[in-house]
Amino acid sequence: MKTVTKKAAAVLPMNSILAGDCIEVMNSLPAESVDLIFADP
């Protein structure tokens, strides 16, 4: 029997507002970890 290990998921704040420069904050998040980003000028 083979043992399959999944890559550890990044621990991200859920249902949170992250304040800061939009581009810097988005670049700090892992790929494919966000469902929606809303940026207000």
Secondary structure, DSSP 8 states (H G I E B T S, - for coil): -------------SS----S-HHHHHHHS-TT--S------
